[in-house]
């Protein structure tokens, strides 16, 4: 018997008994346990994954990287069991695997790494399964999983090609038919991020037909409805939202299906009044109090669908106001409001404010993020120029009035401001009254008053505001009770000691105010109070020079606003208004030829030949030697300008490279050559900037000062190059002895390494890497000076460090807890931790090491989640950071935690 059992344990013997032994043992002793751990982790992940109904739902909720960390222990156990099954029970002889559960163990490890979002490991395992077990169900499933993994890595073209091949194989009968539902769902996962909605619809239908289970079908119906909503097929979308309701989904999904169905109403077939009535009913339902923002958004969509843009905006505005701060719905509602204001009403200033609200919330992963950001920055510039025009026009208008008329208008403005403030206070009061009424309604519907702490506190505050702090006793409404208490006055006691002190102070102040009927006096000459006349007079121009300066600002702003209207927004009417006003009011301005040329372009495109010829002649006769005149005479002149600009950019980048290689004499020579080659071109002063740095590197301080003063004298005070030159000049003159020469030079070198896009029409021919470094270091310059010694290198190896208060936390004990945490969650990562004395009162625990910043930040976030040993400590007793190996050395030497905290928050925590 022992001999038979010993023979059956062999992994070289392919006899039936031996294979059955390993298959059974692998199944029940290894694979089953690992699969249960995998299923447990998937269930937990699905529960934690938050459905964002403002976007198209993912077909399979995988959660975020942070949520994936919470199931890492289950997934690691599944991987461990899978590897054990392969190592212990595999009988792979002559290209054939005899133990079928070994193939399942491979697949188990692939799924576990997929759900913990280690896609590189998933890819490797899937490719091994495909190559080793070709033609099996496991290999087919691995091919689906490989394509899904590629989708998660945004390798959409490879994934889609793989899915297309699998669909063809399925239709040809050479693919496992039982996996059809997974295949179609995978194809949908691939199509949706690419916005290939028509193809997604095709495979969603197939997936619905193959899918079993009411819950799964409800999700697929919901996604189908969302896709049709994106395609503007409102009736079809409504049909699928109703199918969702037929599946009896969760309350949240059911609620969203109802309001989305209402939002999809079509003007041709919808009774708007009925739908609006239903939505108003949902607004009154207290179960929906936390969903008011979504209901208002649905009302906005309803009215937008029936072409009532004003009512749509009214409801979008309410949605933005009702949405929680930082929520996805707030961003979605703000973006929709901004789009309608931009496209329909052309109210660009108000649209900008709503884009600004959304930009504070959305991230790089948000759909069409680049387009939204581009429009936001465009409107930001436009509003800046239009505000300058409005402000200076207003000031000049006031300045030309007689004093009586001016004072009268100012007082009317102040009175209007007071009326608006009064109306806002009344609106706020009405809102509070409505909220109180709702609370009372809730109380009447079954919630006893004294069970609601908010209502009780509100009642206390209202009582105190009217009666003050009274003792809880009979005849509490009498302040003087001498007759009732035999001449002994009662001491008034507060309800709660802490609250009473505050309330008593406030009440006494109120009583004093009532008694004397006096309002605290406001300074009559305060220039900072918009309720005062002096506020409107403080910036009025009083000299001819000040007025000329304001007119110059208006002219420049009109020109820039016109560019944005015409080339950025494509609003020709608004652009014409800007250029025509400049032509009429500022014909003697030095930049007027640009306005004439823009008018010539616009009228030529419109076919308005007389007007086009008029402005053409104005350029040719008034500015015959200008580039604009040459452009009119010679159509190819533009190409020459482009080539000249491109050559200037290339020369500039070469100069930057020479500086980085410390070829300072060559930099100086290149700068002087640029002054001769590109006269009157702003890029000359960028060359001079590097020339100044070259002088500084050679310790030729006086020449560096002269160079920077020349830059400042020839450029506007607000120009970027002027600001940089002023900063360098300040560094030189301050003669910072403790700052090394390299640090002085490094301050701006990366920032100026590529051309400023806002100041040039062509991009320099630099590598993408150089551009990214320049942008990154430009942001570093926004940090405090003491934080600029650190450099962000995301692909460098990283540590995670924990600084602890040595008097309150025992570092060695924390080290053991961290080790246990790592053992449970990162058993295969080889992470180590070591304590080190940092200062006299703090110790530093270093966890190392991580391959890059992203991996370190994932671990950092995991340490701040539930189950971490840090949560057992007082947050004031520790601080935690991710830090590159390069910055680690600098940080330990300087021991300036505050400086690194500012750097860490900017580049790690707030990185978009």
GUZAKE-181347 format. One line per 3 residues: for each residue x, y, z of C-alpha. Coordinates in steps of 0.2 Angstrom, whole numbers, plus 5000, padded with zeros to 4 digits. Example, Ala and Ser with C-alpha at 12.3 -4.5 7.8 and 13.67 -1.06 7.14 Angstrom:
BEGIN
5062 4978 5039 ~ 5068 4995 5036
This chain:
BEGIN
5000 5000 5000 ~ 5014 5012 5005 ~ 5023 5008 4988
5007 5012 4978 ~ 5005 5028 4988 ~ 5024 5032 4985
5023 5029 4967 ~ 5007 5039 4965 ~ 5016 5055 4972
5029 5054 4958 ~ 5028 5069 4945 ~ 5036 5059 4931
5024 5045 4931 ~ 5009 5048 4919 ~ 4999 5033 4924
4981 5035 4928 ~ 4982 5032 4947 ~ 4997 5045 4948
4988 5058 4938 ~ 4972 5056 4948 ~ 4981 5058 4964
4989 5074 4959 ~ 4973 5081 4951 ~ 4963 5077 4967
4976 5084 4979 ~ 4979 5099 4968 ~ 4960 5102 4967
4955 5101 4985 ~ 4971 5104 4995 ~ 4977 5119 4984
4967 5126 4970 ~ 4950 5126 4980 ~ 4957 5136 4994
4966 5149 4982 ~ 4950 5151 4972 ~ 4939 5154 4988
4952 5167 4993 ~ 4951 5175 4975 ~ 4931 5175 4976
4932 5183 4993 ~ 4943 5197 4987 ~ 4932 5200 4971
4917 5201 4982 ~ 4925 5213 4994 ~ 4932 5223 4979
4915 5224 4971 ~ 4907 5230 4987 ~ 4920 5244 4990
4920 5250 4972 ~ 4909 5265 4971 ~ 4898 5267 4955
4900 5284 4948 ~ 4884 5287 4939 ~ 4889 5303 4932
4900 5293 4920 ~ 4897 5277 4910 ~ 4898 5263 4922
4912 5250 4920 ~ 4905 5233 4915 ~ 4915 5225 4929
4919 5236 4944 ~ 4937 5234 4947 ~ 4939 5249 4959
4954 5260 4961 ~ 4972 5256 4965 ~ 4969 5261 4983
4954 5249 4984 ~ 4964 5235 4976 ~ 4976 5237 4990
4962 5232 5003 ~ 4961 5215 4995 ~ 4980 5212 4992
4981 5199 5006 ~ 4967 5188 4998 ~ 4975 5190 4981
4992 5186 4987 ~ 4985 5170 4995 ~ 4977 5165 4979
4994 5168 4970 ~ 5003 5158 4983 ~ 4991 5143 4982
4992 5144 4963 ~ 5011 5143 4963 ~ 5011 5129 4976
4999 5119 4965 ~ 5010 5121 4950 ~ 5026 5117 4959
5019 5102 4968 ~ 5007 5094 4957 ~ 5012 5098 4939
5015 5083 4927 ~ 5021 5091 4911 ~ 5028 5077 4900
5032 5079 4881 ~ 5022 5095 4879 ~ 5007 5090 4888
5000 5094 4905 ~ 4991 5078 4913 ~ 4985 5087 4929
4970 5098 4923 ~ 4970 5108 4939 ~ 4987 5114 4936
4981 5124 4921 ~ 4968 5131 4933 ~ 4981 5136 4945
4990 5146 4932 ~ 4973 5155 4928 ~ 4971 5157 4946
4987 5167 4948 ~ 4983 5177 4932 ~ 4966 5183 4939
4973 5187 4956 ~ 4987 5198 4949 ~ 4974 5206 4937
4962 5211 4952 ~ 4976 5218 4962 ~ 4981 5228 4946
4998 5220 4944 ~ 4995 5219 4925 ~ 5013 5215 4920
5012 5199 4930 ~ 4995 5195 4923 ~ 5002 5197 4905
5017 5186 4908 ~ 5006 5172 4916 ~ 4993 5173 4902
5006 5172 4888 ~ 5013 5157 4897 ~ 4996 5148 4898
4992 5153 4879 ~ 5009 5146 4873 ~ 5009 5130 4884
4991 5125 4884 ~ 4985 5131 4867 ~ 4968 5124 4861
4962 5122 4879 ~ 4948 5132 4888 ~ 4961 5139 4900
4971 5146 4885 ~ 4955 5154 4878 ~ 4951 5161 4894
4969 5168 4896 ~ 4968 5176 4879 ~ 4952 5186 4885
4961 5190 4901 ~ 4977 5196 4892 ~ 4966 5207 4881
4957 5214 4896 ~ 4974 5218 4905 ~ 4980 5227 4889
4964 5238 4890 ~ 4968 5242 4908 ~ 4985 5248 4902
4977 5258 4888 ~ 4985 5247 4875 ~ 4968 5248 4866
4974 5244 4848 ~ 4982 5228 4853 ~ 4968 5223 4864
4955 5227 4851 ~ 4964 5217 4838 ~ 4965 5202 4850
4947 5203 4854 ~ 4942 5204 4835 ~ 4953 5188 4832
4944 5179 4847 ~ 4927 5184 4840 ~ 4931 5177 4823
4937 5161 4831 ~ 4921 5160 4841 ~ 4911 5162 4825
4922 5149 4816 ~ 4919 5136 4831 ~ 4938 5136 4836
4935 5145 4852 ~ 4926 5139 4868 ~ 4908 5144 4866
4905 5144 4885 ~ 4916 5159 4886 ~ 4906 5170 4874
4899 5181 4888 ~ 4916 5185 4895 ~ 4922 5188 4877
4908 5201 4873 ~ 4910 5209 4890 ~ 4929 5211 4887
4926 5219 4870 ~ 4914 5231 4877 ~ 4927 5236 4890
4939 5239 4876 ~ 4927 5250 4866 ~ 4920 5261 4879
4936 5270 4884 ~ 4939 5274 4865 ~ 4921 5280 4863
4918 5268 4850 ~ 4900 5268 4855 ~ 4892 5260 4840
4903 5245 4841 ~ 4900 5244 4860 ~ 4882 5243 4857
4884 5229 4845 ~ 4893 5218 4858 ~ 4883 5224 4873
4867 5216 4864 ~ 4877 5200 4862 ~ 4883 5201 4880
4865 5203 4887 ~ 4859 5188 4877 ~ 4873 5177 4884
4872 5184 4902 ~ 4863 5176 4916 ~ 4858 5183 4933
4846 5198 4936 ~ 4860 5209 4944 ~ 4872 5207 4930
4859 5210 4917 ~ 4853 5226 4926 ~ 4871 5233 4925
4872 5229 4906 ~ 4855 5237 4903 ~ 4861 5252 4912
4877 5254 4902 ~ 4868 5251 4886 ~ 4856 5265 4891
4871 5277 4895 ~ 4879 5273 4878 ~ 4863 5277 4869
4862 5293 4879 ~ 4879 5298 4873 ~ 4874 5294 4855
4859 5306 4858 ~ 4846 5292 4855 ~ 4835 5297 4869
4820 5286 4866 ~ 4831 5271 4865 ~ 4840 5276 4880
4824 5278 4890 ~ 4819 5260 4884 ~ 4834 5252 4892
4833 5262 4908 ~ 4815 5255 4910 ~ 4823 5238 4907
4835 5241 4921 ~ 4819 5244 4932 ~ 4812 5228 4927
4827 5219 4934 ~ 4823 5226 4951 ~ 4841 5232 4955
4847 5241 4970 ~ 4839 5257 4976 ~ 4853 5268 4970
4853 5260 4952 ~ 4835 5261 4952 ~ 4835 5279 4957
4848 5284 4944 ~ 4838 5274 4930 ~ 4823 5284 4934
4831 5301 4934 ~ 4841 5297 4918 ~ 4825 5291 4910
4817 5308 4914 ~ 4833 5317 4908 ~ 4832 5308 4891
4815 5315 4887 ~ 4813 5320 4869 ~ 4803 5335 4863
4794 5325 4850 ~ 4786 5312 4862 ~ 4788 5318 4880
4774 5326 4891 ~ 4787 5338 4899 ~ 4774 5343 4912
4771 5326 4918 ~ 4790 5322 4919 ~ 4794 5338 4928
4780 5334 4940 ~ 4787 5317 4943 ~ 4805 5324 4946
4797 5337 4958 ~ 4789 5323 4968 ~ 4806 5315 4969
4813 5331 4976 ~ 4800 5331 4990 ~ 4804 5313 4995
4815 5313 5010 ~ 4823 5297 5004 ~ 4831 5307 4990
4838 5321 5001 ~ 4856 5316 4997 ~ 4852 5315 4978
4845 5332 4975 ~ 4860 5337 4965 ~ 4856 5322 4953
4837 5326 4952 ~ 4841 5345 4948 ~ 4853 5339 4934
4840 5327 4927 ~ 4828 5342 4926 ~ 4841 5352 4917
4844 5338 4905 ~ 4825 5337 4902 ~ 4823 5356 4898
4839 5355 4887 ~ 4831 5341 4878 ~ 4816 5351 4874
4826 5366 4869 ~ 4823 5377 4884 ~ 4841 5382 4888
4836 5395 4901 ~ 4827 5383 4912 ~ 4840 5370 4909
4853 5382 4916 ~ 4842 5386 4931 ~ 4842 5368 4936
4860 5365 4932 ~ 4864 5380 4944 ~ 4853 5372 4958
4862 5355 4955 ~ 4879 5363 4957 ~ 4874 5372 4973
4866 5356 4980 ~ 4881 5344 4976 ~ 4893 5340 4990
4910 5349 4988 ~ 4922 5339 4977 ~ 4909 5327 4971
4908 5320 4953 ~ 4891 5326 4951 ~ 4896 5344 4956
4909 5343 4942 ~ 4897 5336 4929 ~ 4884 5349 4933
4896 5363 4932 ~ 4903 5357 4916 ~ 4886 5355 4908
4881 5373 4914 ~ 4897 5380 4907 ~ 4895 5371 4890
4877 5379 4889 ~ 4883 5396 4894 ~ 4898 5394 4881
4888 5387 4866 ~ 4871 5394 4868 ~ 4872 5411 4878
4890 5415 4874 ~ 4892 5421 4892 ~ 4910 5417 4893
4914 5425 4909 ~ 4901 5415 4919 ~ 4905 5400 4909
4923 5402 4915 ~ 4918 5402 4933 ~ 4909 5385 4931
4924 5378 4921 ~ 4934 5384 4936 ~ 4923 5374 4948
4924 5358 4938 ~ 4943 5360 4936 ~ 4946 5360 4955
4938 5342 4955 ~ 4942 5333 4939 ~ 4958 5323 4936
4968 5318 4921 ~ 4957 5302 4919 ~ 4941 5312 4917
4934 5310 4899 ~ 4940 5324 4887 ~ 4951 5332 4901
4963 5340 4889 ~ 4949 5348 4879 ~ 4941 5355 4895
4957 5361 4902 ~ 4961 5370 4885 ~ 4944 5379 4885
4947 5383 4903 ~ 4964 5391 4900 ~ 4957 5400 4884
4943 5408 4894 ~ 4954 5412 4908 ~ 4965 5423 4896
4949 5430 4888 ~ 4941 5435 4905 ~ 4957 5443 4910
4957 5454 4895 ~ 4939 5458 4895 ~ 4940 5462 4913
4954 5474 4910 ~ 4944 5483 4896 ~ 4928 5484 4907
4938 5491 4922 ~ 4948 5504 4913 ~ 4933 5509 4903
4923 5512 4919 ~ 4937 5521 4927 ~ 4940 5532 4912
4921 5535 4911 ~ 4920 5540 4930 ~ 4936 5551 4928
4928 5562 4914 ~ 4912 5565 4923 ~ 4909 5580 4934
4909 5577 4953 ~ 4891 5578 4956 ~ 4886 5566 4942
4900 5554 4948 ~ 4895 5554 4966 ~ 4877 5551 4961
4881 5536 4950 ~ 4892 5529 4964 ~ 4879 5531 4977
4867 5522 4965 ~ 4880 5508 4964 ~ 4881 5507 4982
4863 5506 4985 ~ 4861 5492 4972 ~ 4875 5483 4981
4865 5484 4997 ~ 4849 5478 4989 ~ 4858 5463 4982
4866 5459 4998 ~ 4849 5461 5007 ~ 4841 5449 4993
4855 5436 4996 ~ 4851 5437 5015 ~ 4833 5435 5012
4836 5420 5001 ~ 4848 5412 5014 ~ 4834 5415 5027
4821 5407 5016 ~ 4832 5392 5013 ~ 4835 5390 5032
4816 5391 5034 ~ 4813 5378 5021 ~ 4826 5366 5029
4817 5369 5046 ~ 4800 5365 5038 ~ 4807 5349 5030
4814 5344 5047 ~ 4798 5347 5055 ~ 4789 5337 5042
4801 5323 5045 ~ 4797 5324 5063 ~ 4779 5323 5060
4781 5308 5049 ~ 4788 5297 5063 ~ 4805 5304 5069
4802 5311 5087 ~ 4809 5328 5089 ~ 4821 5324 5103
4828 5309 5094 ~ 4835 5322 5081 ~ 4850 5330 5089
4851 5343 5075 ~ 4833 5348 5077 ~ 4835 5349 5096
4851 5360 5095 ~ 4842 5371 5083 ~ 4828 5373 5095
4840 5377 5109 ~ 4848 5391 5099 ~ 4831 5398 5094
4826 5398 5112 ~ 4842 5407 5118 ~ 4841 5420 5104
4824 5425 5110 ~ 4825 5422 5129 ~ 4843 5421 5134
4850 5408 5146 ~ 4836 5403 5158 ~ 4836 5390 5172
4825 5375 5168 ~ 4811 5379 5181 ~ 4793 5384 5183
4790 5403 5178 ~ 4806 5402 5168 ~ 4799 5417 5157
4801 5429 5172 ~ 4818 5437 5174 ~ 4814 5446 5190
4807 5433 5203 ~ 4809 5443 5219 ~ 4791 5442 5223
4791 5423 5220 ~ 4807 5420 5229 ~ 4804 5430 5245
4815 5444 5238 ~ 4830 5433 5234 ~ 4835 5434 5215
4839 5418 5206 ~ 4855 5415 5197 ~ 4853 5411 5179
4862 5395 5174 ~ 4866 5390 5156 ~ 4860 5374 5148
4878 5369 5144 ~ 4893 5377 5151 ~ 4904 5378 5135
4889 5384 5124 ~ 4883 5396 5137 ~ 4899 5406 5137
4898 5409 5119 ~ 4879 5412 5118 ~ 4879 5423 5133
4893 5434 5125 ~ 4883 5435 5109 ~ 4867 5439 5118
4874 5452 5129 ~ 4881 5460 5113 ~ 4864 5459 5105
4856 5467 5120 ~ 4869 5481 5121 ~ 4866 5484 5102
4847 5485 5105 ~ 4848 5496 5120 ~ 4859 5509 5112
4851 5507 5094 ~ 4868 5510 5087 ~ 4878 5502 5073
4897 5501 5075 ~ 4903 5515 5065 ~ 4911 5512 5048
4927 5522 5043 ~ 4920 5535 5031 ~ 4936 5536 5020
4940 5517 5019 ~ 4945 5513 5001 ~ 4943 5495 5004
4924 5495 5008 ~ 4913 5493 4993 ~ 4899 5502 5003
4909 5518 5003 ~ 4912 5531 4990 ~ 4931 5531 4992
4931 5513 4986 ~ 4926 5518 4969 ~ 4938 5533 4968
4954 5525 4974 ~ 4960 5520 4956 ~ 4953 5534 4946
4966 5542 4934 ~ 4970 5560 4939 ~ 4984 5564 4926
4986 5563 4907 ~ 4999 5550 4909 ~ 4988 5539 4919
4974 5540 4907 ~ 4986 5537 4892 ~ 4992 5521 4901
4974 5515 4904 ~ 4970 5518 4885 ~ 4986 5508 4881
4980 5493 4892 ~ 4963 5494 4883 ~ 4970 5494 4866
4982 5479 4870 ~ 4967 5470 4878 ~ 4956 5473 4864
4969 5465 4852 ~ 4972 5450 4863 ~ 4953 5447 4866
4950 5448 4847 ~ 4963 5435 4844 ~ 4955 5423 4857
4938 5427 4850 ~ 4943 5423 4832 ~ 4956 5410 4833
4951 5402 4849 ~ 4933 5403 4851 ~ 4928 5406 4833
4916 5419 4838 ~ 4918 5431 4823 ~ 4905 5444 4828
4914 5447 4845 ~ 4931 5447 4837 ~ 4925 5460 4824
4918 5471 4839 ~ 4936 5471 4847 ~ 4945 5475 4831
4933 5488 4825 ~ 4933 5497 4841 ~ 4952 5497 4841
4952 5503 4823 ~ 4940 5517 4828 ~ 4947 5522 4845
4965 5518 4844 ~ 4971 5521 4827 ~ 4987 5529 4833
4992 5514 4843 ~ 5008 5506 4839 ~ 4999 5489 4837
4985 5495 4826 ~ 4992 5487 4810 ~ 4988 5470 4818
4970 5475 4820 ~ 4969 5481 4802 ~ 4977 5464 4796
4964 5454 4806 ~ 4950 5464 4799 ~ 4957 5461 4782
4957 5442 4785 ~ 4939 5442 4792 ~ 4931 5452 4779
4941 5442 4765 ~ 4934 5426 4772 ~ 4916 5433 4773
4917 5439 4755 ~ 4915 5457 4760 ~ 4927 5464 4747
4925 5483 4749 ~ 4929 5482 4768 ~ 4943 5469 4765
4951 5481 4752 ~ 4949 5496 4764 ~ 4959 5488 4777
4971 5481 4765 ~ 4975 5498 4758 ~ 4977 5505 4776
4991 5492 4779 ~ 4999 5494 4762 ~ 4999 5513 4763
5001 5516 4781 ~ 5014 5502 4785 ~ 5022 5497 4769
5037 5489 4777 ~ 5028 5479 4789 ~ 5027 5460 4789
5009 5461 4787 ~ 5011 5471 4771 ~ 5023 5458 4765
5010 5445 4769 ~ 4997 5453 4758 ~ 5009 5456 4744
5017 5439 4744 ~ 5007 5423 4750 ~ 5024 5414 4752
5030 5427 4764 ~ 5022 5418 4778 ~ 5032 5402 4775
5048 5413 4777 ~ 5042 5420 4793 ~ 5038 5402 4799
5056 5396 4794 ~ 5064 5411 4802 ~ 5054 5408 4818
5058 5389 4818 ~ 5077 5393 4815 ~ 5076 5405 4830
5069 5392 4841 ~ 5082 5379 4835 ~ 5096 5391 4839
5088 5395 4856 ~ 5088 5377 4860 ~ 5106 5374 4855
5111 5389 4866 ~ 5102 5380 4881 ~ 5111 5364 4877
5128 5373 4877 ~ 5124 5381 4894 ~ 5120 5364 4901
5137 5358 4894 ~ 5145 5373 4903 ~ 5151 5380 4886
5149 5398 4893 ~ 5159 5407 4880 ~ 5149 5399 4866
5133 5404 4875 ~ 5138 5422 4875 ~ 5143 5421 4857
5127 5413 4852 ~ 5117 5427 4861 ~ 5126 5441 4852
5123 5432 4836 ~ 5105 5431 4839 ~ 5104 5449 4842
5110 5452 4825 ~ 5100 5438 4816 ~ 5083 5442 4825
5082 5460 4828 ~ 5066 5466 4836 ~ 5061 5449 4840
5056 5445 4858 ~ 5066 5429 4858 ~ 5083 5439 4858
5080 5443 4877 ~ 5078 5424 4880 ~ 5096 5422 4873
5101 5436 4884 ~ 5095 5428 4899 ~ 5107 5413 4896
5120 5426 4892 ~ 5118 5433 4909 ~ 5119 5416 4917
5135 5412 4908 ~ 5143 5428 4914 ~ 5137 5423 4932
5145 5406 4930 ~ 5161 5414 4925 ~ 5160 5426 4940
5158 5441 4929 ~ 5145 5449 4940 ~ 5145 5467 4933
5142 5460 4915 ~ 5128 5449 4921 ~ 5120 5464 4930
5121 5474 4914 ~ 5113 5460 4904 ~ 5098 5458 4916
5096 5477 4917 ~ 5095 5477 4898 ~ 5082 5464 4898
5071 5473 4911 ~ 5073 5490 4902 ~ 5066 5483 4885
5052 5472 4892 ~ 5035 5475 4900 ~ 5036 5473 4919
5023 5458 4918 ~ 5033 5449 4905 ~ 5039 5432 4910
5057 5435 4905 ~ 5057 5452 4915 ~ 5051 5443 4931
5065 5430 4928 ~ 5078 5443 4925 ~ 5072 5453 4941
5074 5437 4951 ~ 5092 5434 4945 ~ 5096 5452 4948
5090 5451 4965 ~ 5100 5435 4969 ~ 5116 5443 4962
5114 5460 4972 ~ 5109 5451 4988 ~ 5126 5441 4986
5120 5425 4996 ~ 5135 5418 5003 ~ 5128 5402 5009
5121 5398 4991 ~ 5132 5389 4979 ~ 5134 5395 4962
5126 5379 4955 ~ 5111 5382 4965 ~ 5109 5400 4959
5111 5394 4941 ~ 5099 5379 4943 ~ 5085 5390 4949
5079 5394 4932 ~ 5089 5383 4920 ~ 5077 5369 4917
5062 5382 4917 ~ 5070 5391 4902 ~ 5076 5376 4894
5062 5376 4881 ~ 5053 5390 4874 ~ 5038 5397 4883
5023 5392 4872 ~ 5013 5407 4877 ~ 5026 5418 4869
5030 5409 4853 ~ 5020 5403 4838 ~ 5031 5387 4835
5037 5374 4847 ~ 5055 5371 4848 ~ 5062 5355 4841
5065 5347 4858 ~ 5062 5329 4864 ~ 5046 5326 4874
5057 5322 4889 ~ 5065 5339 4889 ~ 5048 5347 4888
5041 5337 4903 ~ 5057 5341 4913 ~ 5055 5359 4909
5037 5360 4914 ~ 5041 5350 4930 ~ 5055 5361 4935
5044 5377 4931 ~ 5032 5371 4944 ~ 5046 5368 4956
5050 5386 4955 ~ 5033 5390 4963 ~ 5039 5382 4979
5046 5391 4994 ~ 5065 5394 4992 ~ 5070 5381 5005
5060 5367 4996 ~ 5068 5370 4979 ~ 5083 5359 4984
5073 5344 4981 ~ 5070 5337 4963 ~ 5055 5327 4958
5061 5311 4949 ~ 5046 5299 4947 ~ 5055 5285 4939
5069 5284 4952 ~ 5069 5272 4966 ~ 5059 5278 4981
5057 5275 5000 ~ 5043 5278 5012 ~ 5048 5287 5028
5039 5289 5044 ~ 5044 5303 5056 ~ 5038 5299 5074
5039 5308 5090 ~ 5052 5299 5100 ~ 5044 5303 5116
5027 5297 5112 ~ 5030 5282 5100 ~ 5042 5268 5102
5050 5267 5085 ~ 5056 5248 5087 ~ 5038 5243 5091
5031 5252 5076 ~ 5044 5244 5066 ~ 5038 5227 5071
5020 5232 5067 ~ 5025 5238 5050 ~ 5034 5221 5047
5018 5212 5052 ~ 5008 5223 5040 ~ 5021 5220 5026
5020 5201 5029 ~ 5002 5201 5028 ~ 5000 5212 5013
5017 5212 5004 ~ 5024 5195 5007 ~ 5031 5193 4990
5038 5211 4989 ~ 5054 5209 5000 ~ 5050 5226 5009
5061 5230 5024 ~ 5060 5243 5037 ~ 5074 5251 5048
5073 5265 5061 ~ 5086 5279 5062 ~ 5088 5294 5074
5083 5309 5065 ~ 5083 5323 5077 ~ 5085 5324 5096
5066 5322 5098 ~ 5061 5312 5082 ~ 5066 5295 5074
5064 5291 5056 ~ 5057 5273 5050 ~ 5062 5270 5032
5053 5257 5022 ~ 5063 5252 5006 ~ 5063 5250 4993
5050 5254 4979 ~ 5054 5255 4960 ~ 5046 5272 4957
5036 5286 4964 ~ 5019 5277 4959 ~ 5023 5261 4968
5029 5271 4984 ~ 5013 5281 4984 ~ 5002 5266 4983
5011 5259 4998 ~ 5009 5276 5006 ~ 4990 5276 5003
4989 5259 5010 ~ 4997 5264 5026 ~ 4984 5277 5029
4969 5265 5026 ~ 4960 5254 5038 ~ 4970 5240 5045
4986 5250 5045 ~ 4997 5251 5061 ~ 4998 5269 5059
4979 5271 5063 ~ 4983 5266 5081 ~ 4994 5281 5083
4989 5299 5086 ~ 4991 5308 5069 ~ 5000 5322 5078
5014 5310 5083 ~ 5019 5305 5066 ~ 5021 5311 5048
5023 5300 5032 ~ 5031 5304 5015 ~ 5036 5295 4999
5054 5301 4995 ~ 5066 5297 4981 ~ 5083 5290 4985
5091 5306 4979 ~ 5080 5317 4990 ~ 5082 5305 5004
5101 5310 5006 ~ 5097 5329 5005 ~ 5082 5327 5017
5093 5318 5030 ~ 5107 5331 5029 ~ 5096 5346 5030
5083 5339 5042 ~ 5070 5352 5036 ~ 5054 5343 5037
5043 5358 5033 ~ 5053 5361 5017 ~ 5050 5343 5011
5032 5343 5016 ~ 5028 5358 5004 ~ 5038 5348 4990
5029 5332 4994 ~ 5011 5340 4994 ~ 5014 5348 4978
5022 5334 4968 ~ 5015 5318 4976 ~ 4999 5322 4985
4992 5336 4973 ~ 4999 5329 4957 ~ 4986 5328 4943
